[in-house]
Amino acid sequence: MTRHAKGSFDVKVLPQTDAPDVSVASIGRFALDKRYHGDLDAQSRGQMLGSRSNETTGGYVAIEQVEGTLAGHK
């Protein structure tokens, strides 16, 4: 049986000005502060690196640590 969790989340994305100077164009570092609502009741904090070369091309990688409850389990 497959189960699905439903809900929403709010996220604050804060640019980090202490990121190291890199020679690759347009790489930014951001702090993430996220709050999940619904079947998953949790909070997470993380970091994201992102880059955009123009209006249609870009990418990011992020890692978060999530703490909370899902279907009553911590």
PDB file with one MODEL, atoms N, CA, C and O in Angstrom:
MODEL        1
ATOM      1  N   MET A   1       0.832  -1.165   0.000  1.00  0.00           N
ATOM      2  CA  MET A   1       0.000   0.000   0.000  1.00  0.00           C
ATOM      3  C   MET A   1       0.894   1.252   0.000  1.00  0.00           C
ATOM      4  O   MET A   1       1.828   1.352   0.795  1.00  0.00           O
ATOM      5  N   THR A   2       0.602   2.190  -0.886  1.00  0.00           N
ATOM      6  CA  THR A   2       1.343   3.441  -0.963  1.00  0.00           C
ATOM      7  C   THR A   2       0.620   4.525  -0.184  1.00  0.00           C
ATOM      8  O   THR A   2      -0.595   4.677  -0.309  1.00  0.00           O
ATOM      9  N   ARG A   3       1.356   5.274   0.613  1.00  0.00           N
ATOM     10  CA  ARG A   3       0.776   6.364   1.396  1.00  0.00           C
ATOM     11  C   ARG A   3       1.356   7.695   0.910  1.00  0.00           C
ATOM     12  O   ARG A   3       2.492   7.758   0.441  1.00  0.00           O
ATOM     13  N   HIS A   4       0.569   8.732   1.030  1.00  0.00           N
ATOM     14  CA  HIS A   4       0.996  10.068   0.617  1.00  0.00           C
ATOM     15  C   HIS A   4       0.718  11.058   1.737  1.00  0.00           C
ATOM     16  O   HIS A   4      -0.351  11.035   2.348  1.00  0.00           O
ATOM     17  N   ALA A   5       1.672  11.912   1.997  1.00  0.00           N
ATOM     18  CA  ALA A   5       1.479  13.000   2.962  1.00  0.00           C
ATOM     19  C   ALA A   5       1.080  14.246   2.184  1.00  0.00           C
ATOM     20  O   ALA A   5       1.624  14.522   1.115  1.00  0.00           O
ATOM     21  N   LYS A   6       0.130  14.992   2.726  1.00  0.00           N
ATOM     22  CA  LYS A   6      -0.329  16.222   2.067  1.00  0.00           C
ATOM     23  C   LYS A   6      -0.148  17.397   3.010  1.00  0.00           C
ATOM     24  O   LYS A   6      -0.277  17.258   4.226  1.00  0.00           O
ATOM     25  N   GLY A   7       0.149  18.544   2.445  1.00  0.00           N
ATOM     26  CA  GLY A   7       0.311  19.744   3.251  1.00  0.00           C
ATOM     27  C   GLY A   7       0.974  20.844   2.462  1.00  0.00           C
ATOM     28  O   GLY A   7       1.086  20.779   1.238  1.00  0.00           O
ATOM     29  N   SER A   8       1.405  21.842   3.173  1.00  0.00           N
ATOM     30  CA  SER A   8       2.063  22.987   2.553  1.00  0.00           C
ATOM     31  C   SER A   8       3.267  23.371   3.399  1.00  0.00           C
ATOM     32  O   SER A   8       3.501  22.795   4.462  1.00  0.00           O
ATOM     33  N   PHE A   9       4.024  24.343   2.922  1.00  0.00           N
ATOM     34  CA  PHE A   9       5.146  24.826   3.706  1.00  0.00           C
ATOM     35  C   PHE A   9       5.392  26.301   3.417  1.00  0.00           C
ATOM     36  O   PHE A   9       5.045  26.813   2.353  1.00  0.00           O
ATOM     37  N   ASP A  10       5.994  26.962   4.382  1.00  0.00           N
ATOM     38  CA  ASP A  10       6.449  28.347   4.253  1.00  0.00           C
ATOM     39  C   ASP A  10       7.967  28.303   4.328  1.00  0.00           C
ATOM     40  O   ASP A  10       8.529  27.551   5.124  1.00  0.00           O
ATOM     41  N   VAL A  11       8.628  29.098   3.509  1.00  0.00           N
ATOM     42  CA  VAL A  11      10.088  29.092   3.524  1.00  0.00           C
ATOM     43  C   VAL A  11      10.628  30.514   3.490  1.00  0.00           C
ATOM     44  O   VAL A  11      10.116  31.375   2.774  1.00  0.00           O
ATOM     45  N   LYS A  12      11.672  30.742   4.279  1.00  0.00           N
ATOM     46  CA  LYS A  12      12.429  31.993   4.241  1.00  0.00           C
ATOM     47  C   LYS A  12      13.770  31.660   3.606  1.00  0.00           C
ATOM     48  O   LYS A  12      14.473  30.759   4.064  1.00  0.00           O
ATOM     49  N   VAL A  13      14.124  32.383   2.555  1.00  0.00           N
ATOM     50  CA  VAL A  13      15.399  32.204   1.871  1.00  0.00           C
ATOM     51  C   VAL A  13      16.207  33.470   2.104  1.00  0.00           C
ATOM     52  O   VAL A  13      15.838  34.546   1.633  1.00  0.00           O
ATOM     53  N   LEU A  14      17.316  33.339   2.837  1.00  0.00           N
ATOM     54  CA  LEU A  14      18.121  34.490   3.210  1.00  0.00           C
ATOM     55  C   LEU A  14      19.494  34.428   2.556  1.00  0.00           C
ATOM     56  O   LEU A  14      20.250  33.491   2.812  1.00  0.00           O
ATOM     57  N   PRO A  15      19.838  35.411   1.713  1.00  0.00           N
ATOM     58  CA  PRO A  15      21.173  35.422   1.101  1.00  0.00           C
ATOM     59  C   PRO A  15      22.249  35.510   2.170  1.00  0.00           C
ATOM     60  O   PRO A  15      22.101  36.230   3.157  1.00  0.00           O
ATOM     61  N   GLN A  16      23.330  34.776   1.967  1.00  0.00           N
ATOM     62  CA  GLN A  16      24.455  34.778   2.897  1.00  0.00           C
ATOM     63  C   GLN A  16      25.579  35.623   2.301  1.00  0.00           C
ATOM     64  O   GLN A  16      26.112  35.289   1.243  1.00  0.00           O
ATOM     65  N   THR A  17      25.931  36.688   2.957  1.00  0.00           N
ATOM     66  CA  THR A  17      26.947  37.600   2.436  1.00  0.00           C
ATOM     67  C   THR A  17      28.360  37.137   2.756  1.00  0.00           C
ATOM     68  O   THR A  17      29.322  37.686   2.220  1.00  0.00           O
ATOM     69  N   ASP A  18      28.503  36.137   3.620  1.00  0.00           N
ATOM     70  CA  ASP A  18      29.830  35.655   3.972  1.00  0.00           C
ATOM     71  C   ASP A  18      30.282  34.491   3.095  1.00  0.00           C
ATOM     72  O   ASP A  18      31.227  33.782   3.441  1.00  0.00           O
ATOM     73  N   ALA A  19      29.609  34.292   1.955  1.00  0.00           N
ATOM     74  CA  ALA A  19      29.989  33.213   1.052  1.00  0.00           C
ATOM     75  C   ALA A  19      31.378  33.481   0.485  1.00  0.00           C
ATOM     76  O   ALA A  19      31.723  34.633   0.223  1.00  0.00           O
ATOM     77  N   PRO A  20      32.185  32.431   0.292  1.00  0.00           N
ATOM     78  CA  PRO A  20      33.518  32.638  -0.258  1.00  0.00           C
ATOM     79  C   PRO A  20      33.450  33.180  -1.682  1.00  0.00           C
ATOM     80  O   PRO A  20      32.516  32.875  -2.423  1.00  0.00           O
ATOM     81  N   ASP A  21      34.439  33.980  -2.061  1.00  0.00           N
ATOM     82  CA  ASP A  21      34.514  34.524  -3.412  1.00  0.00           C
ATOM     83  C   ASP A  21      34.879  33.395  -4.364  1.00  0.00           C
ATOM     84  O   ASP A  21      35.921  32.760  -4.199  1.00  0.00           O
ATOM     85  N   VAL A  22      34.044  33.139  -5.347  1.00  0.00           N
ATOM     86  CA  VAL A  22      34.311  32.081  -6.320  1.00  0.00           C
ATOM     87  C   VAL A  22      34.454  32.687  -7.702  1.00  0.00           C
ATOM     88  O   VAL A  22      33.820  33.695  -8.014  1.00  0.00           O
ATOM     89  N   SER A  23      35.279  32.080  -8.520  1.00  0.00           N
ATOM     90  CA  SER A  23      35.515  32.618  -9.858  1.00  0.00           C
ATOM     91  C   SER A  23      34.400  32.259 -10.831  1.00  0.00           C
ATOM     92  O   SER A  23      34.295  32.870 -11.894  1.00  0.00           O
ATOM     93  N   VAL A  24      33.571  31.285 -10.491  1.00  0.00           N
ATOM     94  CA  VAL A  24      32.451  30.910 -11.346  1.00  0.00           C
ATOM     95  C   VAL A  24      31.361  31.974 -11.205  1.00  0.00           C
ATOM     96  O   VAL A  24      31.006  32.359 -10.091  1.00  0.00           O
ATOM     97  N   ALA A  25      30.839  32.442 -12.323  1.00  0.00           N
ATOM     98  CA  ALA A  25      29.875  33.544 -12.317  1.00  0.00           C
ATOM     99  C   ALA A  25      28.565  33.172 -11.635  1.00  0.00           C
ATOM    100  O   ALA A  25      28.060  32.062 -11.802  1.00  0.00           O
ATOM    101  N   SER A  26      28.037  34.083 -10.887  1.00  0.00           N
ATOM    102  CA  SER A  26      26.670  34.035 -10.361  1.00  0.00           C
ATOM    103  C   SER A  26      26.354  32.870  -9.431  1.00  0.00           C
ATOM    104  O   SER A  26      25.252  32.327  -9.510  1.00  0.00           O
ATOM    105  N   ILE A  27      27.253  32.467  -8.567  1.00  0.00           N
ATOM    106  CA  ILE A  27      26.926  31.439  -7.573  1.00  0.00           C
ATOM    107  C   ILE A  27      26.613  32.138  -6.264  1.00  0.00           C
ATOM    108  O   ILE A  27      27.417  32.925  -5.763  1.00  0.00           O
ATOM    109  N   GLY A  28      25.442  31.849  -5.713  1.00  0.00           N
ATOM    110  CA  GLY A  28      25.039  32.437  -4.450  1.00  0.00           C
ATOM    111  C   GLY A  28      24.790  31.374  -3.402  1.00  0.00           C
ATOM    112  O   GLY A  28      24.461  30.234  -3.730  1.00  0.00           O
ATOM    113  N   ARG A  29      24.948  31.750  -2.123  1.00  0.00           N
ATOM    114  CA  ARG A  29      24.677  30.838  -1.019  1.00  0.00           C
ATOM    115  C   ARG A  29      23.552  31.428  -0.190  1.00  0.00           C
ATOM    116  O   ARG A  29      23.521  32.632   0.064  1.00  0.00           O
ATOM    117  N   PHE A  30      22.625  30.569   0.233  1.00  0.00           N
ATOM    118  CA  PHE A  30      21.429  31.015   0.934  1.00  0.00           C
ATOM    119  C   PHE A  30      21.157  30.129   2.139  1.00  0.00           C
ATOM    120  O   PHE A  30      21.393  28.921   2.096  1.00  0.00           O
ATOM    121  N   ALA A  31      20.661  30.730   3.214  1.00  0.00           N
ATOM    122  CA  ALA A  31      20.180  29.980   4.373  1.00  0.00           C
ATOM    123  C   ALA A  31      18.690  29.721   4.172  1.00  0.00           C
ATOM    124  O   ALA A  31      17.960  30.598   3.710  1.00  0.00           O
ATOM    125  N   LEU A  32      18.245  28.526   4.516  1.00  0.00           N
ATOM    126  CA  LEU A  32      16.836  28.150   4.389  1.00  0.00           C
ATOM    127  C   LEU A  32      16.244  27.935   5.772  1.00  0.00           C
ATOM    128  O   LEU A  32      16.859  27.299   6.628  1.00  0.00           O
ATOM    129  N   ASP A  33      15.055  28.464   5.983  1.00  0.00           N
ATOM    130  CA  ASP A  33      14.300  28.270   7.227  1.00  0.00           C
ATOM    131  C   ASP A  33      12.883  27.917   6.784  1.00  0.00           C
ATOM    132  O   ASP A  33      12.151  28.779   6.298  1.00  0.00           O
ATOM    133  N   LYS A  34      12.497  26.660   6.948  1.00  0.00           N
ATOM    134  CA  LYS A  34      11.240  26.169   6.383  1.00  0.00           C
ATOM    135  C   LYS A  34      10.345  25.604   7.478  1.00  0.00           C
ATOM    136  O   LYS A  34      10.830  24.992   8.429  1.00  0.00           O
ATOM    137  N   ARG A  35       9.036  25.811   7.342  1.00  0.00           N
ATOM    138  CA  ARG A  35       8.031  25.282   8.279  1.00  0.00           C
ATOM    139  C   ARG A  35       6.988  24.524   7.473  1.00  0.00           C
ATOM    140  O   ARG A  35       6.364  25.083   6.571  1.00  0.00           O
ATOM    141  N   TYR A  36       6.800  23.240   7.804  1.00  0.00           N
ATOM    142  CA  TYR A  36       5.832  22.372   7.119  1.00  0.00           C
ATOM    143  C   TYR A  36       4.529  22.320   7.914  1.00  0.00           C
ATOM    144  O   TYR A  36       4.542  22.279   9.144  1.00  0.00           O
ATOM    145  N   HIS A  37       3.408  22.323   7.198  1.00  0.00           N
ATOM    146  CA  HIS A  37       2.066  22.256   7.804  1.00  0.00           C
ATOM    147  C   HIS A  37       1.286  21.134   7.123  1.00  0.00           C
ATOM    148  O   HIS A  37       1.388  20.952   5.910  1.00  0.00           O
ATOM    149  N   GLY A  38       0.515  20.389   7.895  1.00  0.00           N
ATOM    150  CA  GLY A  38      -0.305  19.317   7.317  1.00  0.00           C
ATOM    151  C   GLY A  38       0.052  17.990   7.942  1.00  0.00           C
ATOM    152  O   GLY A  38       0.318  17.907   9.141  1.00  0.00           O
ATOM    153  N   ASP A  39       0.057  16.930   7.110  1.00  0.00           N
ATOM    154  CA  ASP A  39       0.409  15.598   7.618  1.00  0.00           C
ATOM    155  C   ASP A  39       1.822  15.586   8.197  1.00  0.00           C
ATOM    156  O   ASP A  39       2.101  14.867   9.157  1.00  0.00           O
ATOM    157  N   LEU A  40       2.703  16.380   7.613  1.00  0.00           N
ATOM    158  CA  LEU A  40       4.045  16.568   8.158  1.00  0.00           C
ATOM    159  C   LEU A  40       4.044  17.892   8.907  1.00  0.00           C
ATOM    160  O   LEU A  40       3.892  18.956   8.307  1.00  0.00           O
ATOM    161  N   ASP A  41       4.214  17.820  10.218  1.00  0.00           N
ATOM    162  CA  ASP A  41       4.294  19.010  11.064  1.00  0.00           C
ATOM    163  C   ASP A  41       5.742  19.115  11.499  1.00  0.00           C
ATOM    164  O   ASP A  41       6.175  18.417  12.415  1.00  0.00           O
ATOM    165  N   ALA A  42       6.498  19.998  10.833  1.00  0.00           N
ATOM    166  CA  ALA A  42       7.938  19.998  11.065  1.00  0.00           C
ATOM    167  C   ALA A  42       8.565  21.352  10.751  1.00  0.00           C
ATOM    168  O   ALA A  42       7.935  22.247  10.186  1.00  0.00           O
ATOM    169  N   GLN A  43       9.821  21.459  11.138  1.00  0.00           N
ATOM    170  CA  GLN A  43      10.618  22.634  10.827  1.00  0.00           C
ATOM    171  C   GLN A  43      11.954  22.140  10.290  1.00  0.00           C
ATOM    172  O   GLN A  43      12.462  21.110  10.733  1.00  0.00           O
ATOM    173  N   SER A  44      12.528  22.878   9.330  1.00  0.00           N
ATOM    174  CA  SER A  44      13.845  22.497   8.828  1.00  0.00           C
ATOM    175  C   SER A  44      14.718  23.738   8.675  1.00  0.00           C
ATOM    176  O   SER A  44      14.236  24.861   8.528  1.00  0.00           O
ATOM    177  N   ARG A  45      16.003  23.485   8.716  1.00  0.00           N
ATOM    178  CA  ARG A  45      16.994  24.517   8.441  1.00  0.00           C
ATOM    179  C   ARG A  45      17.990  23.902   7.466  1.00  0.00           C
ATOM    180  O   ARG A  45      18.281  22.707   7.519  1.00  0.00           O
ATOM    181  N   GLY A  46      18.507  24.748   6.574  1.00  0.00           N
ATOM    182  CA  GLY A  46      19.438  24.209   5.594  1.00  0.00           C
ATOM    183  C   GLY A  46      20.223  25.283   4.870  1.00  0.00           C
ATOM    184  O   GLY A  46      20.152  26.468   5.196  1.00  0.00           O
ATOM    185  N   GLN A  47      20.968  24.837   3.887  1.00  0.00           N
ATOM    186  CA  GLN A  47      21.790  25.700   3.049  1.00  0.00           C
ATOM    187  C   GLN A  47      21.520  25.355   1.589  1.00  0.00           C
ATOM    188  O   GLN A  47      21.243  24.205   1.250  1.00  0.00           O
ATOM    189  N   MET A  48      21.606  26.371   0.729  1.00  0.00           N
ATOM    190  CA  MET A  48      21.402  26.173  -0.696  1.00  0.00           C
ATOM    191  C   MET A  48      22.470  26.940  -1.468  1.00  0.00           C
ATOM    192  O   MET A  48      22.805  28.074  -1.124  1.00  0.00           O
ATOM    193  N   LEU A  49      22.997  26.310  -2.512  1.00  0.00           N
ATOM    194  CA  LEU A  49      23.848  26.981  -3.487  1.00  0.00           C
ATOM    195  C   LEU A  49      23.056  27.060  -4.773  1.00  0.00           C
ATOM    196  O   LEU A  49      22.459  26.072  -5.201  1.00  0.00           O
ATOM    197  N   GLY A  50      23.045  28.232  -5.395  1.00  0.00           N
ATOM    198  CA  GLY A  50      22.283  28.394  -6.617  1.00  0.00           C
ATOM    199  C   GLY A  50      23.027  29.249  -7.627  1.00  0.00           C
ATOM    200  O   GLY A  50      23.856  30.085  -7.268  1.00  0.00           O
ATOM    201  N   SER A  51      22.715  29.023  -8.899  1.00  0.00           N
ATOM    202  CA  SER A  51      23.331  29.785  -9.970  1.00  0.00           C
ATOM    203  C   SER A  51      22.320  29.965 -11.097  1.00  0.00           C
ATOM    204  O   SER A  51      21.489  29.091 -11.344  1.00  0.00           O
ATOM    205  N   ARG A  52      22.400  31.107 -11.777  1.00  0.00           N
ATOM    206  CA  ARG A  52      21.530  31.356 -12.925  1.00  0.00           C
ATOM    207  C   ARG A  52      22.370  32.047 -13.991  1.00  0.00           C
ATOM    208  O   ARG A  52      23.031  33.048 -13.714  1.00  0.00           O
ATOM    209  N   SER A  53      22.345  31.505 -15.224  1.00  0.00           N
ATOM    210  CA  SER A  53      23.129  32.103 -16.293  1.00  0.00           C
ATOM    211  C   SER A  53      22.315  33.091 -17.118  1.00  0.00           C
ATOM    212  O   SER A  53      22.887  33.982 -17.746  1.00  0.00           O
ATOM    213  N   ASN A  54      21.004  32.952 -17.129  1.00  0.00           N
ATOM    214  CA  ASN A  54      20.116  33.909 -17.807  1.00  0.00           C
ATOM    215  C   ASN A  54      18.699  33.721 -17.256  1.00  0.00           C
ATOM    216  O   ASN A  54      18.520  33.069 -16.227  1.00  0.00           O
ATOM    217  N   GLU A  55      17.719  34.271 -17.911  1.00  0.00           N
ATOM    218  CA  GLU A  55      16.337  34.206 -17.397  1.00  0.00           C
ATOM    219  C   GLU A  55      15.725  32.808 -17.454  1.00  0.00           C
ATOM    220  O   GLU A  55      14.742  32.548 -16.760  1.00  0.00           O
ATOM    221  N   THR A  56      16.280  31.897 -18.263  1.00  0.00           N
ATOM    222  CA  THR A  56      15.660  30.580 -18.420  1.00  0.00           C
ATOM    223  C   THR A  56      16.537  29.415 -17.979  1.00  0.00           C
ATOM    224  O   THR A  56      16.069  28.276 -17.976  1.00  0.00           O
ATOM    225  N   THR A  57      17.789  29.658 -17.609  1.00  0.00           N
ATOM    226  CA  THR A  57      18.697  28.580 -17.259  1.00  0.00           C
ATOM    227  C   THR A  57      19.282  28.803 -15.872  1.00  0.00           C
ATOM    228  O   THR A  57      19.809  29.874 -15.571  1.00  0.00           O
ATOM    229  N   GLY A  58      19.184  27.789 -15.040  1.00  0.00           N
ATOM    230  CA  GLY A  58      19.749  27.892 -13.698  1.00  0.00           C
ATOM    231  C   GLY A  58      19.647  26.561 -12.992  1.00  0.00           C
ATOM    232  O   GLY A  58      19.087  25.603 -13.525  1.00  0.00           O
ATOM    233  N   GLY A  59      20.188  26.506 -11.798  1.00  0.00           N
ATOM    234  CA  GLY A  59      20.112  25.281 -11.023  1.00  0.00           C
ATOM    235  C   GLY A  59      20.481  25.549  -9.574  1.00  0.00           C
ATOM    236  O   GLY A  59      21.023  26.604  -9.244  1.00  0.00           O
ATOM    237  N   TYR A  60      20.186  24.592  -8.719  1.00  0.00           N
ATOM    238  CA  TYR A  60      20.526  24.726  -7.305  1.00  0.00           C
ATOM    239  C   TYR A  60      20.693  23.353  -6.687  1.00  0.00           C
ATOM    240  O   TYR A  60      20.236  22.346  -7.226  1.00  0.00           O
ATOM    241  N   VAL A  61      21.358  23.337  -5.546  1.00  0.00           N
ATOM    242  CA  VAL A  61      21.457  22.147  -4.720  1.00  0.00           C
ATOM    243  C   VAL A  61      21.255  22.608  -3.282  1.00  0.00           C
ATOM    244  O   VAL A  61      21.767  23.654  -2.886  1.00  0.00           O
ATOM    245  N   ALA A  62      20.517  21.838  -2.510  1.00  0.00           N
ATOM    246  CA  ALA A  62      20.228  22.220  -1.128  1.00  0.00           C
ATOM    247  C   ALA A  62      20.269  20.990  -0.234  1.00  0.00           C
ATOM    248  O   ALA A  62      20.028  19.865  -0.673  1.00  0.00           O
ATOM    249  N   ILE A  63      20.578  21.234   1.022  1.00  0.00           N
ATOM    250  CA  ILE A  63      20.523  20.174   2.029  1.00  0.00           C
ATOM    251  C   ILE A  63      19.834  20.759   3.258  1.00  0.00           C
ATOM    252  O   ILE A  63      20.128  21.879   3.677  1.00  0.00           O
ATOM    253  N   GLU A  64      18.915  19.987   3.826  1.00  0.00           N
ATOM    254  CA  GLU A  64      18.144  20.444   4.980  1.00  0.00           C
ATOM    255  C   GLU A  64      18.116  19.360   6.046  1.00  0.00           C
ATOM    256  O   GLU A  64      18.187  18.170   5.740  1.00  0.00           O
ATOM    257  N   GLN A  65      18.013  19.781   7.290  1.00  0.00           N
ATOM    258  CA  GLN A  65      17.758  18.859   8.400  1.00  0.00           C
ATOM    259  C   GLN A  65      16.351  19.147   8.877  1.00  0.00           C
ATOM    260  O   GLN A  65      16.036  20.271   9.269  1.00  0.00           O
ATOM    261  N   VAL A  66      15.503  18.129   8.844  1.00  0.00           N
ATOM    262  CA  VAL A  66      14.082  18.253   9.174  1.00  0.00           C
ATOM    263  C   VAL A  66      13.812  17.567  10.506  1.00  0.00           C
ATOM    264  O   VAL A  66      14.243  16.435  10.728  1.00  0.00           O
ATOM    265  N   GLU A  67      13.094  18.259  11.396  1.00  0.00           N
ATOM    266  CA  GLU A  67      12.653  17.671  12.660  1.00  0.00           C
ATOM    267  C   GLU A  67      11.174  17.939  12.833  1.00  0.00           C
ATOM    268  O   GLU A  67      10.715  19.067  12.658  1.00  0.00           O
ATOM    269  N   GLY A  68      10.423  16.894  13.179  1.00  0.00           N
ATOM    270  CA  GLY A  68       8.987  17.061  13.382  1.00  0.00           C
ATOM    271  C   GLY A  68       8.291  15.727  13.482  1.00  0.00           C
ATOM    272  O   GLY A  68       8.903  14.717  13.830  1.00  0.00           O
ATOM    273  N   THR A  69       6.993  15.727  13.171  1.00  0.00           N
ATOM    274  CA  THR A  69       6.206  14.511  13.218  1.00  0.00           C
ATOM    275  C   THR A  69       5.498  14.282  11.902  1.00  0.00           C
ATOM    276  O   THR A  69       5.072  15.225  11.235  1.00  0.00           O
ATOM    277  N   LEU A  70       5.376  13.002  11.531  1.00  0.00           N
ATOM    278  CA  LEU A  70       4.665  12.585  10.341  1.00  0.00           C
ATOM    279  C   LEU A  70       3.718  11.483  10.765  1.00  0.00           C
ATOM    280  O   LEU A  70       4.145  10.423  11.224  1.00  0.00           O
ATOM    281  N   ALA A  71       2.433  11.738  10.609  1.00  0.00           N
ATOM    282  CA  ALA A  71       1.401  10.773  11.009  1.00  0.00           C
ATOM    283  C   ALA A  71       1.591  10.332  12.466  1.00  0.00           C
ATOM    284  O   ALA A  71       1.412   9.160  12.798  1.00  0.00           O
ATOM    285  N   GLY A  72       1.954  11.284  13.323  1.00  0.00           N
ATOM    286  CA  GLY A  72       2.101  10.999  14.740  1.00  0.00           C
ATOM    287  C   GLY A  72       3.447  10.400  15.153  1.00  0.00           C
ATOM    288  O   GLY A  72       3.667  10.143  16.337  1.00  0.00           O
ATOM    289  N   HIS A  73       4.332  10.180  14.211  1.00  0.00           N
ATOM    290  CA  HIS A  73       5.657   9.616  14.510  1.00  0.00           C
ATOM    291  C   HIS A  73       6.704  10.700  14.445  1.00  0.00           C
ATOM    292  O   HIS A  73       6.754  11.474  13.490  1.00  0.00           O
ATOM    293  N   LYS A  74       7.557  10.756  15.481  1.00  0.00           N
ATOM    294  CA  LYS A  74       8.620  11.774  15.527  1.00  0.00           C
ATOM    295  C   LYS A  74       9.781  11.363  14.651  1.00  0.00           C
ATOM    296  O   LYS A  74      10.771  12.088  14.559  1.00  0.00           O
TER     297      LYS A  74
ENDMDL
END
